[in-house]
């Protein structure tokens, strides 16, 4: 099986510009390719993970990745997939965020000199912020048709609510990145999420017009559930790579608790397990599929946080599912003593404070359906309150459903 065919078998490829040529190049050549990451937050999240793992997969096959930190493009904001304009960040925030991205990518990509095809790290602020605007319009802007740009989904979806002129420049900037990397590093392929398809094709066209040469595009499938929703969201928000934002235990539990329908697909897309190994889990249902979920959670947590943290999370999960909720790695919340009135607090209030329920209404629904327990005792009424005396051992454990546990302590 060729590398390209393996990527397809893993359901990673959404679109490609020249399928047969790309298949041949990945099999017969050492390709230099790039993926861009705009540092709009101070951590990568699960949505980024598929691209980073895929880059690592290609690097392990002998190809050379270029990581482009979008220090310049982040100052403008990508309109792709957005219903409104992105928040403008300062240069200091963008630089800090970019440094965090690189630290996190280094667990999967090899940037060391010892690697013969070591990953290259660049920041597009190094060239975009130095451009002369008039020269850029004359040399680059002349190759873009406004009529054609407006047919791109990233712009078309924004026309009703309004598209700012600064965002309209984003496609030109990303296209110029590809041209710059082609000229400086011999980069012939750009990879990215499928929502970047229009921007990547524009880069190919720019290289053809300026250099008279061919370049190639491949987009990764978006990481979605069987229902078509983006993965990596919880009631508390995004699932982050930064362990201070999402603990390794919470990270492990996210994958341990995904829907049955998403397990095999996620194994294929996000782990380095062989397809033969993954096939051994196909067809399992019900409780038998739990072993696959544990394996998935362990593999991804090991990749991101290392073997030691994955082992801790695994042992904590075993203890929890074995009926012992007293584990130090359990996600926890300290509640201010002022939240207690007359020595007690409503269960619904506690559910919202811990993020186990996004609202009191959702908390009431969970209680009514028998889905909430305190220290293994099911909560029978939505009006139930917990006394401070229940915290005598230092904490209580809230359980949502059968799989989600949360330790609650009083902040003294």
Buried (B, 14 or more C-beta within 10 A) or exposed (E): EEBBEBBBEBBBBBBBBBBEEBBEBBEEEEBBBBBBBBBBBBBBBBBBBBBBBBBBBBBBBEBBBBBBBBBBBBBBBBBBBBEEBBEEBEEEBBBBBBEBBBEBBBBBBBBEEEEEBBBBBBBBBEBBEEBEEEEBEEEBBEBBEEEEBEEBEBBEBBEEEEBEEEBBBBBBBBBBBBBBBBEEBEBBBBBBBBBBBBBBBBBBBBBEEBEEEEBBBBBBBBBEBEEEEEBBBBBBEBBBBBBEBBBBBBBBBBBBBBEBEBBBBBBBBBBEBEEEEBEEBEEBEEEEBBEBBBBBBBBBBBBBBEEEBBBBBBEBBEBBBEEEBEBEBBBBBEBEEEEBEEEEBBBBBBBBBBBBBEEBEBBBEBBEEEBBBBEEEEBEEBEBBBEEEBBEEEBBBBBBBEBBBBBBEBEE
